[in-house]
Amino acid sequence: MRLRTSTPLLTLLGFMCITLAPAGPTSTHALSADHQLSPASTTYDDTLHLLKVYLHADSSDASDHAEAILLKEGSTRASDLLTACAGKDVETQFLAFFYLRFLNVGGVERCGELLERRYGILYAGATSLSDLDLDRIDRWLTQKRTPNGYNCDVCKRVFPEPIDDALVYALMLNGSPRSKTILKGIREFAASCVRAGFGLAAIEGADSLIAPAGEIGHDQRIEPYIGEAVRASAFFLPEESREPSKNMVQVLSRSNNRILLKIKYRAGFMGGGIYCVALAKDGSVWQYAFITKRTAF
């Protein structure tokens, strides 16, 4: 599962593939202190090697093999991923964050806090949003507002988009009046900061996806054919790409309460992409737990 990046940035999958961390001041001391609380384990060097292989291998077979190990053993490597998140290499940090969220292993909030302090990002960990989560998003947007629009300095740093696409999809699924207001604020931020390099594709057309997210994006029954169920509920795909002939649903990992999927789709003559999606068991049905488009790695 790999797309070569043309820049040194990773999409926050916030990737493909939302528990939001509480706001806190930027603190280099806090970062180093947190890092010290996650000492390297006996498997850390191997985990770091797998992350780097995935990012930089010359062959897709090598990167796919590295990812297969991370997906299979991720729950036992959570502390390694958290330590990598607190490291100094931006690509490795954000890839570790992606796997923490995709796999839903310990350390999601803590990693998010570290990245927020270091880069000022607005990230997503899962699709379930509480009032406290919405409060935090509101604060982030309020802090960026200026008399003439928005402060776009956060867009000029060397890291992925400052607002996570997984957050946008979570707001669509939330569908509340407040989430719609927040989406409007994100759209305004995007319009104000486009010249600073901000380009969050997920926000384009978000209003038109709120209704289908509410209509088909909840309470999935995946048996007996998971591919058909996912296609029927994939509100985030272009409508023409929901046809079976236009996409491929691949199950990467499955347990009793979580399913990890990759959705490849085609759009138009040469377009398309890949989504990483996690489903979580909710009684007798399944819910989207994480959605992100894997556009940069």
Backbone bond lengths (Angstrom), bond angles and torsions (degrees), N, CA, C in turn:
res aa  C-N    CA-C-N  psi(-1)  N-CA   C-N-CA  omega(-1)  CA-C   N-CA-C  phi
1 M - - - 1.452 - - 1.508 107.68 -
2 R 1.335 119.26 94.37 1.426 118.22 -173.66 1.507 112.97 -155.92
3 L 1.304 116.09 133.61 1.445 121.52 169.96 1.504 106.87 -122.43
4 R 1.294 117.63 129.90 1.452 121.11 179.60 1.519 110.87 -65.19
5 T 1.307 117.85 138.59 1.442 121.32 176.44 1.516 110.39 -91.74
6 S 1.308 115.75 138.70 1.458 120.30 177.14 1.511 111.37 -91.75
7 T 1.321 117.09 -7.52 1.462 123.08 176.41 1.507 107.31 -131.62
8 P 1.344 117.38 166.95 1.466 119.42 179.48 1.505 113.09 -80.83
9 L 1.327 117.52 20.51 1.453 119.90 -176.04 1.509 110.77 -104.60
10 L 1.307 115.41 152.41 1.464 121.73 175.45 1.513 109.07 -114.90
11 T 1.316 116.57 142.42 1.449 119.54 175.52 1.509 109.20 -74.86
12 L 1.326 116.87 134.27 1.453 121.11 179.61 1.517 109.25 -71.06
13 L 0.977 124.76 107.78 1.214 126.05 -171.52 1.414 95.99 -95.34
14 G 1.156 110.07 47.88 0.627 133.97 172.14 0.636 63.42 -66.78
15 F 2.739 112.82 18.37 1.077 142.55 -150.99 1.155 110.74 -67.94
16 M 1.530 143.72 -160.34 1.230 165.75 -116.36 1.302 83.65 -143.24
17 C 2.030 75.72 68.38 1.005 94.76 169.46 0.957 65.08 134.80
18 I 9.758 110.46 146.06 1.491 81.73 162.13 1.495 103.39 -157.67
19 T 1.158 105.39 86.31 1.446 104.89 175.68 1.506 106.96 -83.64
20 L 1.318 118.11 122.92 1.456 119.95 -175.19 1.510 109.74 -99.06
21 A 1.329 115.92 139.20 1.458 120.12 -179.63 1.504 109.96 -77.82
22 P 1.337 118.11 148.04 1.449 120.74 176.26 1.513 110.88 -65.79
23 A 1.343 115.38 148.45 1.456 118.89 -178.92 1.511 109.93 -66.51
24 G 1.317 115.76 148.30 1.454 120.28 178.08 1.496 109.49 -156.05
25 P 1.328 117.94 158.22 1.454 121.03 -178.04 1.510 111.41 -70.38
26 T 1.323 115.87 152.97 1.451 120.39 174.80 1.512 109.41 -65.35
27 S 1.316 117.10 130.32 1.453 120.05 -175.46 1.515 110.82 -151.40
28 T 1.328 115.99 109.51 1.456 119.91 176.40 1.513 110.37 -64.92
29 H 1.337 116.22 -35.27 1.463 119.66 178.66 1.519 110.63 -62.72
30 A 1.359 115.89 -42.28 1.461 118.90 179.71 1.512 110.63 -62.14
31 L 1.323 117.26 -38.40 1.459 120.42 179.51 1.514 111.15 -62.80
32 S 1.321 116.45 -48.39 1.454 119.17 -177.76 1.513 110.97 -67.50
33 A 1.334 116.45 -35.49 1.456 119.28 179.26 1.519 110.41 -65.97
34 D 1.339 116.88 -43.81 1.458 120.17 178.29 1.514 110.80 -61.78
35 H 1.328 115.60 -39.59 1.459 119.67 -179.46 1.525 110.00 -61.97
36 Q 1.320 116.92 -40.34 1.454 120.22 -179.21 1.528 111.52 -66.65
37 L 1.340 116.27 -24.45 1.459 119.39 179.33 1.528 112.14 -77.68
38 S 1.335 117.03 -6.79 1.466 121.14 178.47 1.526 109.88 -121.85
39 P 1.332 117.09 70.38 1.465 119.16 -177.52 1.516 111.64 -62.95
40 A 1.321 115.11 153.75 1.458 120.17 -178.76 1.522 110.45 -63.15
41 S 1.331 116.20 133.21 1.452 121.65 178.05 1.523 108.78 -90.12
42 T 1.315 115.72 179.25 1.467 119.69 179.27 1.524 111.60 -68.86
43 T 1.340 116.54 -19.18 1.471 119.80 -179.87 1.525 112.58 -101.08
44 Y 1.335 118.18 0.10 1.469 119.85 -172.79 1.528 112.64 -61.24
45 D 1.330 116.87 -46.00 1.468 119.37 -178.26 1.526 110.87 -59.73
46 D 1.334 115.84 -39.14 1.458 119.67 179.66 1.531 110.63 -68.27
47 T 1.340 117.16 -40.78 1.462 120.78 178.30 1.521 110.83 -63.28
48 L 1.325 116.36 -43.92 1.464 120.27 178.28 1.530 110.61 -62.19
49 H 1.326 115.70 -39.20 1.466 120.23 177.65 1.529 110.63 -62.01
50 L 1.334 117.38 -42.63 1.460 121.20 179.60 1.532 110.99 -62.53
51 L 1.327 116.78 -41.62 1.463 120.36 177.89 1.526 110.94 -61.60
52 K 1.319 116.25 -43.21 1.467 120.26 -178.60 1.534 111.34 -70.65
53 V 1.337 116.29 -36.28 1.463 118.97 175.95 1.521 109.44 -61.97
54 Y 1.324 116.51 -45.43 1.460 119.23 179.72 1.528 110.87 -57.99
55 L 1.322 116.11 -40.99 1.466 120.45 -176.42 1.522 113.37 -74.50
56 H 1.334 116.93 -36.04 1.459 119.43 -165.90 1.520 115.60 -124.21
57 A 1.338 118.58 2.81 1.467 119.60 -178.29 1.521 110.49 -63.21
58 D 1.319 115.86 146.69 1.458 121.03 179.57 1.527 112.80 -76.73
59 S 1.325 116.63 -21.50 1.467 119.77 -178.01 1.526 110.64 -118.34
60 S 1.322 115.73 146.48 1.465 120.16 177.57 1.521 110.62 -67.52
61 D 1.316 117.94 -29.81 1.465 120.44 178.21 1.522 110.85 -60.79
62 A 1.336 116.47 -42.84 1.464 120.66 -179.41 1.526 110.98 -65.93
63 S 1.330 116.09 -43.83 1.462 118.77 -179.51 1.527 111.12 -68.68
64 D 1.331 117.41 -38.13 1.464 120.44 177.44 1.529 111.08 -64.57
65 H 1.336 116.69 -38.10 1.469 120.50 178.50 1.519 110.23 -65.07
66 A 1.326 116.59 -42.41 1.466 120.05 178.91 1.521 110.26 -62.19
67 E 1.333 116.37 -43.16 1.457 118.76 -179.92 1.524 111.30 -66.56
68 A 1.308 117.84 -38.32 1.459 120.77 179.78 1.533 110.70 -58.60
69 I 1.333 116.37 -40.25 1.474 120.06 178.51 1.525 110.14 -67.14
70 L 1.341 117.06 -43.31 1.460 120.48 -179.88 1.526 111.43 -62.78
71 L 1.324 116.92 -38.98 1.456 119.69 178.94 1.526 111.62 -69.97
72 K 1.316 116.40 -38.09 1.460 120.36 -178.14 1.521 111.98 -73.49
73 E 1.332 116.94 -37.51 1.466 120.87 -172.80 1.529 112.39 -111.64
74 G 1.322 117.15 10.79 1.457 120.36 -174.85 1.508 114.26 -57.93
75 S 1.329 117.49 -38.08 1.461 119.67 -177.85 1.520 112.19 -65.12
76 T 1.340 116.97 -25.81 1.467 119.96 178.68 1.530 111.74 -93.33
77 R 1.342 116.30 -4.42 1.462 120.65 -179.22 1.531 111.47 -115.46
78 A 1.325 117.59 19.20 1.463 120.85 -177.19 1.528 111.63 -58.72
79 S 1.328 116.75 -42.53 1.472 119.06 -179.69 1.523 111.03 -66.19
80 D 1.326 116.95 -33.98 1.468 120.52 176.32 1.525 110.67 -64.28
81 L 1.336 116.05 -44.54 1.464 120.28 -179.62 1.522 110.76 -64.66
82 L 1.329 116.59 -37.58 1.465 119.97 177.69 1.522 110.89 -65.58
83 T 1.320 116.61 -41.43 1.466 119.95 177.57 1.528 110.26 -63.88
84 A 1.326 117.37 -40.60 1.463 120.44 177.22 1.525 110.68 -64.41
85 C 1.316 117.09 -35.62 1.455 121.60 177.42 1.522 111.19 -61.42
86 A 1.321 116.85 -33.14 1.463 121.53 -178.83 1.518 112.66 -89.33
87 G 1.329 117.22 7.27 1.458 120.71 -178.92 1.520 112.88 -78.27
88 K 1.324 115.92 -160.76 1.465 120.90 -174.06 1.522 113.65 -111.41
89 D 1.326 117.55 -12.45 1.459 120.69 -178.35 1.527 109.59 -90.20
90 V 1.330 117.83 117.81 1.456 121.52 -171.44 1.521 112.30 -63.93
91 E 1.318 118.11 -39.95 1.460 120.67 179.48 1.524 111.26 -63.07
92 T 1.325 115.43 -45.89 1.467 119.77 -179.59 1.523 110.61 -65.57
93 Q 1.329 117.13 -39.03 1.465 120.59 178.73 1.522 111.35 -57.20
94 F 1.322 115.77 -51.28 1.454 118.81 -174.30 1.524 112.77 -75.01
95 L 1.328 117.18 -28.81 1.459 118.92 174.59 1.529 110.14 -68.68
96 A 1.329 117.05 -40.25 1.470 120.43 175.88 1.525 110.40 -60.99
97 F 1.333 116.30 -40.77 1.462 120.62 179.14 1.526 110.77 -63.37
98 F 1.325 115.61 -40.52 1.459 118.96 177.16 1.530 110.96 -57.82
99 Y 1.332 117.70 -48.81 1.461 119.80 -177.04 1.526 111.85 -67.65
100 L 1.326 117.66 -35.51 1.461 119.55 176.23 1.529 110.31 -59.09
101 R 1.312 116.04 -41.79 1.466 120.14 -178.15 1.523 112.11 -77.06
102 F 1.313 116.26 -43.60 1.460 120.35 -178.54 1.524 110.80 -60.57
103 L 1.320 115.54 -42.98 1.461 121.16 -177.83 1.526 112.61 -83.91
104 N 1.347 116.87 -18.58 1.464 122.30 -177.57 1.527 111.36 58.85
105 V 1.334 114.66 48.40 1.457 120.12 175.65 1.520 109.23 -102.10
106 G 1.320 117.70 168.02 1.455 121.82 -175.91 1.513 112.68 -56.16
107 G 1.338 115.56 142.46 1.452 120.13 174.73 1.516 115.17 110.24
108 V 1.335 118.08 -0.11 1.467 119.81 -177.55 1.524 110.91 -61.05
109 E 1.332 116.72 -52.79 1.462 119.63 -178.03 1.524 111.08 -62.91
110 R 1.302 116.30 -41.45 1.459 120.04 -176.66 1.529 111.24 -66.04
111 C 1.316 116.59 -43.37 1.458 120.84 176.87 1.522 110.11 -62.95
112 G 1.325 116.56 -43.68 1.456 119.99 178.35 1.515 112.02 -59.88
113 E 1.331 117.00 -40.84 1.467 120.74 178.19 1.525 110.94 -62.45
114 L 1.328 115.81 -42.09 1.459 119.44 179.46 1.529 110.99 -61.12
115 L 1.328 116.41 -46.15 1.459 120.30 -178.67 1.519 111.35 -69.42
116 E 1.327 116.63 -34.36 1.458 119.51 177.12 1.528 110.71 -64.35
117 R 1.327 116.38 -44.42 1.466 119.35 179.40 1.522 111.35 -64.32
118 R 1.311 115.52 -38.30 1.462 118.90 -174.77 1.521 112.49 -78.82
119 Y 1.342 117.05 -38.59 1.460 120.16 -171.66 1.526 114.96 -119.59
120 G 1.323 118.18 -9.98 1.455 119.71 -179.52 1.511 114.39 74.95
121 I 1.334 117.94 23.84 1.464 121.50 -175.85 1.528 111.95 -76.48
122 L 1.314 115.18 160.01 1.459 122.57 170.28 1.515 106.20 -114.38
123 Y 1.314 117.00 107.80 1.463 120.55 -167.37 1.524 112.05 -116.72
124 A 1.310 115.47 171.85 1.452 122.72 178.40 1.516 109.43 -132.17
125 G 1.332 115.86 143.00 1.450 120.10 178.66 1.515 112.93 -113.76
126 A 1.334 117.29 -28.70 1.466 122.89 179.30 1.514 107.94 -156.81
127 T 1.316 118.23 173.16 1.455 119.91 -173.56 1.524 114.00 -89.64
128 S 1.309 119.20 -6.31 1.456 121.85 -179.70 1.527 109.26 -88.02
129 L 1.329 116.73 120.06 1.458 122.20 -175.89 1.523 110.54 -112.60
130 S 1.324 116.64 128.40 1.458 122.06 175.41 1.524 109.51 -96.95
131 D 1.333 116.47 172.96 1.462 119.84 176.28 1.521 111.01 -61.69
132 L 1.340 117.29 -35.54 1.463 120.14 177.85 1.524 111.00 -64.51
133 D 1.328 116.55 -37.52 1.460 120.79 176.45 1.530 110.47 -61.30
134 L 1.335 115.26 -46.71 1.459 119.57 -179.28 1.525 110.94 -65.23
135 D 1.339 116.77 -35.56 1.468 120.44 175.78 1.519 110.51 -58.96
136 R 1.313 116.42 -43.06 1.461 120.85 -177.36 1.542 111.09 -65.93
137 I 1.319 116.48 -41.13 1.459 119.95 178.88 1.522 109.91 -63.92
138 D 1.353 115.87 -43.44 1.463 120.27 177.58 1.525 111.43 -57.63
139 R 1.334 116.09 -43.10 1.473 119.69 -179.55 1.521 110.44 -62.54
140 W 1.333 116.91 -41.94 1.465 120.66 -178.76 1.522 110.32 -60.54
141 L 1.333 116.66 -47.46 1.462 120.42 -179.50 1.525 111.11 -66.11
142 T 1.331 116.68 -39.80 1.466 120.42 179.71 1.518 110.89 -62.19
143 Q 1.338 116.55 -41.44 1.463 120.55 179.92 1.524 112.54 -65.08
144 K 1.319 116.74 -25.02 1.469 120.60 -178.28 1.529 112.68 -88.67
145 R 1.323 117.35 -14.74 1.465 119.50 -176.87 1.525 111.28 -71.17
146 T 1.330 114.86 143.43 1.458 122.80 175.49 1.525 107.70 -131.30
147 P 1.345 117.74 168.91 1.476 118.97 178.21 1.523 113.28 -58.48
148 N 1.343 116.93 -24.56 1.459 120.38 -176.73 1.522 114.19 -107.88
149 G 1.329 117.14 8.80 1.459 119.71 -178.71 1.515 111.63 144.05
150 Y 1.344 116.34 -111.26 1.459 121.16 -179.00 1.525 110.40 -139.72
151 N 1.322 115.16 148.77 1.464 121.44 171.52 1.525 107.94 -76.82
152 C 1.329 116.17 118.82 1.465 121.17 -173.90 1.527 112.91 -103.76
153 D 1.319 117.75 12.89 1.467 119.65 -177.22 1.515 112.28 -57.88
154 V 1.344 116.91 -33.47 1.463 120.66 -178.33 1.534 111.29 -61.84
155 C 1.342 117.52 -23.01 1.467 121.23 -178.79 1.520 112.56 -77.90
156 K 1.331 117.39 -12.43 1.455 120.87 -172.78 1.528 112.99 -94.66
157 R 1.323 116.57 -2.71 1.459 119.75 -179.16 1.522 110.33 -82.56
158 V 1.334 115.53 164.31 1.463 120.17 -177.20 1.523 109.55 -90.46
159 F 1.325 116.28 86.27 1.455 123.00 175.90 1.525 107.01 -167.22
160 P 1.327 119.08 177.39 1.463 119.62 -178.50 1.519 112.12 -64.15
161 E 1.337 116.12 -177.83 1.454 120.36 177.74 1.529 109.83 -52.87
162 P 1.331 117.84 140.12 1.470 119.66 -176.34 1.522 114.12 -69.34
163 I 1.334 117.67 -16.96 1.466 121.53 175.25 1.525 107.97 -115.61
164 D 1.301 115.72 128.54 1.455 123.16 -174.26 1.522 112.02 -77.01
165 D 1.333 117.60 135.08 1.463 118.98 178.19 1.527 111.38 -66.39
166 A 1.341 117.82 -28.95 1.463 120.48 177.50 1.526 110.74 -62.11
167 L 1.325 116.53 -31.53 1.456 120.90 176.76 1.526 110.63 -66.57
168 V 1.324 116.78 -41.38 1.466 120.87 179.56 1.526 110.43 -62.09
169 Y 1.340 117.07 -44.21 1.466 119.60 179.23 1.528 111.14 -65.97
170 A 1.329 117.00 -34.92 1.472 119.86 177.79 1.525 110.61 -65.72
171 L 1.324 117.17 -39.35 1.462 120.35 177.52 1.527 111.05 -65.12
172 M 1.326 116.69 -37.86 1.469 119.85 176.09 1.524 110.63 -61.32
173 L 1.326 116.72 -45.23 1.460 120.48 -179.63 1.524 111.51 -66.79
174 N 1.340 116.69 -33.79 1.463 120.74 178.63 1.523 109.93 -62.59
175 G 1.317 116.46 -49.27 1.455 121.22 171.70 1.514 117.12 67.90
176 S 1.339 118.75 5.44 1.459 121.19 -178.29 1.526 110.61 -76.77
177 P 1.336 117.81 161.74 1.468 119.68 176.24 1.531 112.17 -55.03
178 R 1.325 116.07 -38.04 1.464 118.64 -179.58 1.522 111.14 -67.16
179 S 1.329 117.66 -41.14 1.464 119.93 -179.92 1.526 110.29 -65.17
180 K 1.336 117.15 -34.66 1.460 120.22 177.42 1.527 110.94 -65.97
181 T 1.339 116.29 -38.22 1.470 120.22 177.12 1.518 110.56 -64.39
182 I 1.338 116.44 -40.31 1.462 120.48 178.91 1.530 110.55 -65.35
183 L 1.326 117.04 -41.79 1.462 119.97 176.94 1.525 110.76 -59.76
184 K 1.323 116.98 -37.99 1.465 120.82 176.31 1.527 110.02 -61.64
185 G 1.350 116.97 -41.52 1.461 120.40 178.05 1.523 112.02 -64.40
186 I 1.332 116.66 -39.41 1.470 120.19 178.44 1.526 110.38 -65.47
187 R 1.339 116.48 -39.73 1.467 119.86 176.76 1.528 110.92 -61.39
188 E 1.326 116.64 -41.77 1.463 120.64 179.03 1.523 110.74 -64.63
189 F 1.331 116.45 -40.82 1.464 120.52 176.61 1.524 109.86 -61.06
190 A 1.324 116.09 -45.16 1.469 120.62 -179.34 1.524 111.10 -60.93
191 A 1.331 116.79 -44.13 1.462 120.17 -179.45 1.523 111.23 -66.00
192 S 1.332 116.16 -36.94 1.463 120.45 -178.38 1.518 111.97 -72.05
193 C 1.342 116.81 -29.70 1.469 120.79 -170.42 1.523 113.84 -109.55
194 V 1.323 117.55 11.47 1.466 119.25 -177.92 1.524 110.90 -61.79
195 R 1.314 118.22 -34.98 1.456 120.16 179.97 1.527 112.01 -72.49
196 A 1.313 116.41 -18.56 1.472 120.34 176.97 1.516 111.41 -86.33
197 G 1.326 116.09 2.70 1.464 119.53 176.53 1.503 114.87 102.26
198 F 1.344 117.93 3.63 1.467 119.93 -179.90 1.524 109.36 -75.90
199 G 1.338 116.69 131.43 1.457 119.58 -178.20 1.507 112.54 -150.59
200 L 1.326 117.54 67.44 1.464 121.80 -178.67 1.519 109.55 -85.59
201 A 1.335 116.19 101.10 1.464 120.69 -175.62 1.520 112.22 -63.09
202 A 1.322 117.45 -29.76 1.467 120.60 -175.10 1.524 112.27 -62.88
203 I 1.334 117.61 -26.54 1.461 119.51 -176.89 1.519 111.47 -77.08
204 E 1.332 117.12 -19.69 1.462 120.42 178.76 1.532 109.26 -70.45
205 G 1.286 115.91 122.95 1.453 119.84 180.00 1.515 114.24 75.78
206 A 1.350 117.62 13.85 1.470 120.29 -177.68 1.519 111.62 -60.09
207 D 1.336 116.77 -38.43 1.474 119.50 -178.69 1.525 111.69 -58.30
208 S 1.327 115.82 -38.72 1.467 119.42 -177.32 1.524 112.46 -73.68
209 L 1.346 117.81 -12.59 1.464 120.90 -178.29 1.529 112.73 -98.54
210 I 1.331 117.09 -10.68 1.467 119.42 -178.37 1.531 110.61 -62.72
211 A 1.329 117.00 -45.26 1.470 120.04 -179.28 1.527 111.98 -63.42
212 P 1.336 119.57 -51.24 1.474 117.88 177.71 1.520 113.33 -63.72
213 A 1.331 117.92 -31.21 1.467 119.39 176.05 1.514 110.43 -60.85
214 G 1.338 116.09 -41.30 1.459 119.93 178.45 1.514 112.91 -71.88
215 E 1.336 116.68 -32.72 1.461 120.65 -175.81 1.528 113.32 -80.50
216 I 1.331 116.86 -40.58 1.474 119.29 -172.99 1.525 113.64 -122.62
217 G 1.346 118.08 -4.11 1.461 120.27 -172.55 1.513 115.84 -91.20
218 H 1.323 117.97 5.50 1.468 121.39 -178.02 1.529 110.98 -125.98
219 D 1.334 114.86 160.39 1.473 122.61 169.64 1.524 112.81 54.09
220 Q 1.317 115.25 59.50 1.462 119.85 179.76 1.530 111.62 -82.43
221 R 1.300 115.00 141.61 1.467 122.03 172.04 1.524 106.43 -114.38
222 I 1.307 115.88 109.07 1.463 120.23 -166.44 1.523 114.53 -93.13
223 E 1.323 117.40 -10.05 1.463 119.45 -179.49 1.527 110.50 -90.80
224 P 1.304 119.44 143.98 1.465 126.11 1.91 1.526 114.12 -91.49
225 Y 1.341 117.10 -8.45 1.460 119.22 -173.54 1.522 109.93 -121.31
226 I 1.313 115.91 101.25 1.454 119.96 -175.36 1.525 111.80 -65.49
227 G 1.339 116.67 -36.29 1.462 119.37 -179.55 1.516 111.83 -60.42
228 E 1.324 116.41 -44.62 1.462 120.53 179.64 1.520 110.74 -64.20
229 A 1.332 117.28 -40.80 1.463 121.13 -179.44 1.526 111.13 -64.08
230 V 1.318 116.10 -43.29 1.462 119.54 -178.70 1.528 110.64 -67.96
231 R 1.311 117.10 -42.81 1.474 119.60 178.12 1.533 110.69 -59.37
232 A 1.317 116.20 -38.97 1.458 120.28 -177.63 1.523 112.42 -69.76
233 S 1.327 117.53 -21.33 1.464 120.87 -175.96 1.530 113.30 -112.14
234 A 1.323 117.32 1.51 1.473 121.19 -173.84 1.526 110.72 -79.91
235 F 1.324 116.33 71.64 1.460 122.55 -178.16 1.522 112.47 -60.97
236 F 1.328 116.80 -22.99 1.461 122.18 -175.19 1.523 112.79 -80.46
237 L 1.348 117.63 -15.26 1.458 120.94 177.06 1.522 110.09 -79.42
238 P 1.328 117.68 147.56 1.465 118.67 170.25 1.525 108.83 -54.64
239 E 1.320 116.69 139.96 1.469 119.80 -172.81 1.522 112.39 -55.59
240 E 1.341 116.58 -39.47 1.462 118.94 -178.94 1.523 112.23 -69.55
241 S 1.345 116.76 -16.74 1.467 120.69 -177.66 1.521 112.72 -91.66
242 R 1.346 117.55 0.99 1.463 120.14 179.53 1.524 112.45 -83.79
243 E 1.321 117.14 -8.70 1.455 120.50 176.27 1.529 109.44 -67.61
244 P 1.335 118.63 140.13 1.469 121.30 -178.08 1.518 113.92 -52.46
245 S 1.318 116.82 -33.28 1.461 119.82 -178.29 1.529 112.82 -74.42
246 K 1.353 116.01 -11.97 1.471 119.96 -176.59 1.516 113.03 -104.37
247 N 1.325 118.32 2.31 1.462 118.89 -178.59 1.525 110.75 -151.91
248 M 1.311 115.23 164.32 1.463 122.06 176.58 1.519 108.29 -134.20
249 V 1.321 116.37 125.01 1.459 122.17 178.87 1.523 108.58 -102.94
250 Q 1.309 116.64 119.68 1.466 121.72 -178.31 1.522 109.66 -117.05
251 V 1.322 117.41 125.01 1.464 121.70 175.53 1.524 108.30 -82.19
252 L 1.322 116.50 118.33 1.464 121.46 -179.72 1.525 111.81 -89.27
253 S 1.324 115.42 -35.60 1.463 119.68 -176.63 1.525 107.99 -161.14
254 R 1.336 115.88 144.71 1.461 119.42 179.51 1.511 110.74 -144.90
255 S 1.327 115.15 133.01 1.460 121.48 172.97 1.528 107.08 -128.11
256 N 1.329 116.28 -172.53 1.463 119.28 -178.86 1.522 112.51 -67.01
257 N 1.347 117.04 -24.79 1.463 118.58 -174.78 1.523 115.19 -127.89
258 R 1.347 117.95 5.03 1.460 119.40 -179.83 1.530 110.03 -152.29
259 I 1.323 115.20 136.97 1.461 121.84 177.90 1.523 108.13 -127.14
260 L 1.318 116.22 129.21 1.461 121.54 178.46 1.521 108.85 -107.18
261 L 1.324 115.69 129.74 1.454 121.44 -173.94 1.524 111.42 -129.47
262 K 1.315 114.63 152.50 1.459 122.06 167.67 1.518 106.77 -119.78
263 I 1.333 116.43 130.96 1.461 121.39 178.58 1.522 108.36 -118.83
264 K 1.312 116.21 112.34 1.459 121.85 173.23 1.525 107.89 -95.21
265 Y 1.324 116.61 135.68 1.453 118.19 -179.76 1.529 111.09 -139.91
266 R 1.321 115.08 156.82 1.459 122.39 175.43 1.523 109.17 -113.08
267 A 1.327 115.58 142.27 1.459 121.14 177.88 1.520 108.24 -142.58
268 G 1.312 116.46 127.03 1.451 119.48 -178.51 1.520 111.40 69.76
269 F 1.320 115.49 -158.84 1.462 119.88 -174.64 1.526 111.65 -78.17
270 M 1.333 117.29 -44.26 1.464 120.88 -176.56 1.529 112.70 -124.23
271 G 1.329 117.50 1.74 1.458 120.52 -174.30 1.515 113.42 -85.01
272 G 1.316 114.95 179.42 1.459 121.35 179.56 1.501 111.13 139.45
273 G 1.318 116.60 -171.65 1.450 120.47 -179.06 1.509 111.02 175.37
274 I 1.321 114.57 -166.66 1.458 122.15 -178.43 1.525 109.33 -133.22
275 Y 1.309 115.91 133.73 1.462 121.48 170.99 1.527 108.94 -111.77
276 C 1.315 115.99 142.06 1.462 122.04 167.53 1.525 106.99 -105.86
277 V 1.310 115.78 128.38 1.457 122.06 -172.69 1.525 109.41 -133.56
278 A 1.325 115.56 137.68 1.458 120.97 173.49 1.523 108.83 -117.60
279 L 1.325 116.72 134.12 1.460 123.06 174.23 1.524 108.75 -109.94
280 A 1.330 116.16 140.37 1.460 120.99 179.12 1.527 109.46 -120.88
281 K 1.316 116.21 140.22 1.476 121.29 -179.48 1.521 109.38 -71.31
282 D 1.326 115.88 135.25 1.465 122.41 179.52 1.523 107.51 -137.08
283 G 1.323 115.93 86.38 1.456 120.15 -174.30 1.515 110.26 68.31
284 S 1.324 116.79 -121.06 1.463 120.69 -178.70 1.527 112.07 -93.95
285 V 1.336 117.94 -0.21 1.466 121.34 -178.08 1.522 109.54 -123.47
286 W 1.321 114.98 176.10 1.457 121.95 179.16 1.522 109.27 -122.81
287 Q 1.354 115.28 144.91 1.457 121.19 179.32 1.527 109.71 -122.25
288 Y 1.333 116.13 151.98 1.451 119.97 171.50 1.536 108.56 -65.83
289 A 1.324 115.88 123.84 1.463 120.86 179.07 1.533 112.24 -105.05
290 F 1.311 117.11 -20.75 1.460 121.19 -178.76 1.524 108.87 -164.52
291 I 1.325 116.30 131.19 1.471 121.84 178.67 1.521 108.02 -137.03
292 T 1.298 117.32 127.54 1.457 120.13 174.12 1.515 109.68 -152.60
293 K 1.300 116.60 146.46 1.448 121.19 178.62 1.516 108.23 -93.46
294 R 1.317 115.32 126.25 1.463 119.96 -176.68 1.521 108.23 -90.98
295 T 1.307 115.36 88.84 1.457 119.83 -173.31 1.519 113.41 -102.19
296 A 1.335 118.27 -15.45 1.469 118.47 -172.23 1.509 113.94 -126.44
297 F 1.331 118.92 -1.59 1.467 118.28 175.09 1.510 110.70 -154.09
